[in-house]
Amino acid sequence: MFYLIQLLNGIQYGLLLFLLASGLTLIFGIMGVINLAHGGFYMIGAYLAFWLARTTGSLWLAIPLSIIIAFSIGLLLETTIFSRLYKRDHLYQVLLTFGLILVFEELRSILFGDDVHGVPVPPLLDFSIPLTETLSYPVYRLFVTVVCISIALTMHFVIHKTRVGMMIRAATSNREMAASLGVNIPLLFALVFAFGVALAAFAGTIAAPIASVSPGMGNHMVIICFVVVVIGGIGSINGAMIAALAIGLADTLGKVTAPEYSAFAVYLLMAAILLWRPQGIAGRA
Amino acid sequence: MSSITLPRSVLLIAVAVIALVPLVGSTFYVQLGAKIMIMAIFALSLDFLVGHTGLVSLGHAAFFGLAGYVLALISPQYQAANLWLTLPVAVVITALAALVIGFLVVRTTGVYFIMVTLAFAQMLYSIFHDTNLGGGSDGIYIYVRPELAVAGMRPFNLESPVQFYYFVLLIMVGVYAFLSKVLHAPFGRALAGIKVNEHRMRSIGYPVSSYKLGAFVLGGAIAGVAGYLAACQFGFVNPEILAWHHSAGVLMMVILGGMGKLHGAVLGALAYTLLQEILSRPLLLGSYAKHWQLAMGSLIVFIVLALPHGLAGILDLSLRIRSTKPARVEEALDD
């Protein structure tokens, strides 16, 4: 029963990673931009949850508001900064987004201070399902799991079955050809980028009641997300899903068995995948 | 093709100017100068990878930090360690780590390489941060600087800021000269070829992966020298010296100076470290100085958007404007 709980935790953590990593891998796959600051959007989402939940008094109001704010931030950043990076070398993308991280972190420090904050679980979901006499599982975590799964399914549907999805796939495999066939590439890029930002912020918002809202929370997540993207294969949503679940489980089980080395297990998994398939599970050689 | 280093006369003057600093500056400036030169060695080692081999590593601080930790772990607690013993041990261990990590990362290219080097550096960070091997997140103090003895004599007393300064200067000049030699040797020419066109180098028979691995190990080992010196200077190590902020910072130095040029790495280290010093003191920004990273971050964004070729690029540009006309004549003659 104890391991069932850990299994559920691992899946839930993996799904949260997927929300971040899928945005990262989409942005990379379509626009060719490596975005170190992606974890910053996760952090922004969590702080928005903290701030909005306190001012409006409800997480249910905070979630849509934070998605709208994050989407707008995404559009703004894409049009002012990121659209200038598409043709530049990855090296400059790394540096520019590193600069953005410093800016995000300091703005966070000025606006919210450096303390660790908590966000209360909404009363509606603030109870646990008893599993044995001593062990129980919080419903909010199940809620997070279900929400993440439905988002993943929706994304899969949109990308593979709709017209927008077709444009996204076309732009991923050949940008110039898609443009010459009449796809509005700048608009598509702006929307995909803003969507990726909103997804990362949403992950931060719904994770806020589980994880603490703290400085540096985004940076840790983004490095793990890079591992997810590397293992899954850049540009592949399906690969990101498999890799995110594998990392989620490896990390959670590692924390239970050898807490000091749990982070190590994640990187070891990456090293093994690199030896076996340097282009990632679902990556094209 | 623009030269990878400056004319010898300019370099000699530059070294002479650096050597004069302790004669006019106070201890504060001597220590700052030593710090800048250590960062310059670090930036040189990364420029060797980024600017000359085309390997954009975002985990270079791992090797810098590892060497510092090795010194801290093998130093006796209240006595001076022997530099002749500890420096080679630190550098060899760092080189071995670079060999193992390099073996895995040179299999990847482009953006994968960036992410994978970042991830492995983070792995080392987590080892030192999460376990008790190196004092956890608090790190370790090094109470006494290593001792440098040659046949019973001590040419440099590293406890003295001025003598430490000259010792670091000596090593920086050595590293600069060594890298300049390597880059002009067949090995360095092959690396330049790999940077420009990897596939062509492979098809004419170069074992490209081995060359890349060799460069990665050499770059890691020199970063280790810088990390060793930094641990000597500051007297403590903590996991932050391996953190990716540090890796990105040194990458910024390389870009700021203009990559692919050895003097660029030194200039970049100078500019970045001075910027850090100026912004983080209340002198300029007043009470906002504790949020200096806001200014630094904005500046980085601005530099990347506005100055794609770094500070050395401005120098180059002024040279190029003067030499445009003859080049055009040559092109016309070629036709």
Contacts between the chains, C-beta under 8 A, distances in Angstrom:
chain1	res1	chain2	res2	distance
A	28	B	111	6.9
A	34	B	111	5.1
A	34	B	114	6.3
A	34	B	115	7.3
A	36	B	248	7.7
A	81	B	301	6.9
A	81	B	305	7.5
A	84	B	305	6.1
A	88	B	304	8.0
A	88	B	308	7.6
A	90	B	56	6.5
A	90	B	110	6.4
A	90	B	111	5.1
A	90	B	114	6.0
A	91	B	50	7.0
A	91	B	56	5.0
A	91	B	251	7.5
A	91	B	255	7.1
A	91	B	259	8.0
A	92	B	255	7.5
A	92	B	304	5.0
A	92	B	308	7.1
A	94	B	56	7.2
A	94	B	58	6.2
A	94	B	114	6.0
A	94	B	248	7.2
A	94	B	251	7.0
A	95	B	248	7.1
A	95	B	251	6.4
A	95	B	252	5.8
A	95	B	255	5.9
A	95	B	300	6.2
A	95	B	304	5.2
A	96	B	300	7.0
A	96	B	301	5.6
A	96	B	304	4.3
A	96	B	305	7.2
A	98	B	248	4.2
A	98	B	251	7.9
A	98	B	252	7.2
A	98	B	297	7.9
A	98	B	300	6.6
A	99	B	296	7.7
A	99	B	297	4.4
A	99	B	298	7.0
A	99	B	299	7.4
A	99	B	300	3.1
A	99	B	301	4.2
A	99	B	304	6.9
A	100	B	297	6.6
A	100	B	301	6.4
A	101	B	297	7.1
A	102	B	293	4.3
A	102	B	294	7.0
A	102	B	296	5.7
A	102	B	297	3.0
A	102	B	300	7.0
A	103	B	293	7.8
A	103	B	294	5.9
A	103	B	297	3.9
A	103	B	298	6.0
A	103	B	301	7.2
A	104	B	297	8.0
A	105	B	293	6.5
A	105	B	297	8.0
A	106	B	291	4.7
A	106	B	293	4.9
A	106	B	294	3.7
A	106	B	297	6.8
A	107	B	294	6.8
A	109	B	291	6.4
A	110	B	291	5.9
A	110	B	294	7.5
A	219	B	244	7.7
A	223	B	118	6.3
A	223	B	119	6.3
A	223	B	122	4.9
A	223	B	244	7.1
A	226	B	115	4.2
A	226	B	118	6.1
A	226	B	119	5.9
A	227	B	115	7.8
A	227	B	119	5.1
A	229	B	115	6.7
A	230	B	108	7.9
A	230	B	112	6.1
A	230	B	115	5.3
A	230	B	116	5.9
A	230	B	119	6.9
A	234	B	111	6.7
A	234	B	112	7.0
A	259	B	130	7.9
A	260	B	130	5.1
A	260	B	131	4.8
A	261	B	130	7.5
A	261	B	131	7.4
A	262	B	130	8.0
A	263	B	122	7.9
A	263	B	123	7.2
A	263	B	126	3.8
A	263	B	130	6.1
A	264	B	123	6.5
A	264	B	126	6.5
A	264	B	127	6.7
A	267	B	119	6.0
A	267	B	120	6.6
A	267	B	122	7.3
A	267	B	123	3.8
A	267	B	126	7.7
A	270	B	116	7.4
A	270	B	119	5.9
A	271	B	104	5.5
A	271	B	120	7.8
A	274	B	104	5.2
A	274	B	105	7.8
A	274	B	107	6.1
A	274	B	108	6.9
A	274	B	116	6.8
A	275	B	104	6.9
A	275	B	107	7.8
A	278	B	107	4.4
A	278	B	108	5.4
A	278	B	112	7.4
A	279	B	112	7.8
